[in-house]
Amino acid sequence: MKIYLIGYMGSGKSTLGHELAKVLGIPRTDLDDEFEQKYKISIADFFEKYGENAFRELEHEVLTDISLIPDLVVSTGGGTPCFHANMELMNKTGLTIYLSATPELILSRIEHQARKRPVFQLIKGSDALQNIAMHLNTRTKFYEQSKITTDAENPDSGDLKKKIFEYFSIIS
């Protein structure tokens, strides 16, 4: 069983990924970590040096490789579903779960980690909350293509486990 966790930066994909992998008894990975290991550069430095378009091309390659691995919980980057038909790839090769978060929740979680989040560098400032809301709005149409949506504020890994098993029992 392959599970892809998607949502805006700060929605809790990495945290929930750890919990779900433990509950389901399968390995987990983080797409950003896989990128950094493969290319030996932090995403922030890559963005600064080569730009977002180059990052999205290589991110798609890493996602394609990961899509071939069975039994894995994958925490994706916030923009992953929005480029190169990645959402279609993830829906074809696994179960997508969208962690839906409000702009206020997102800002409270990411404002102290700005350096590690290159996209936040583009939208921070005095109107950070408004900028996050507008940016989130452009991505929501991709996120909502997920097969399951859950609240990012308090996701229940036990409840998600039931929904995951229900989903996989329906498709098998």
Secondary structure, DSSP 8 states (H G I E B T S, - for coil): -EEEEE-STTSSHHHHHHHHHHHHT--EEEHHHHHHHHHTS-HHHHHHHH-HHHHHHHHHHHHHHHHTSSSEEEE--TTGGGSTTHHHHHHHHSEEEEEE--HHHHHHHHGGGGGG-HHHHHH-STTHHHHHHHHHHHHHHHHTTSSEEEESSS--HHHHHHHHHHHHHHH-
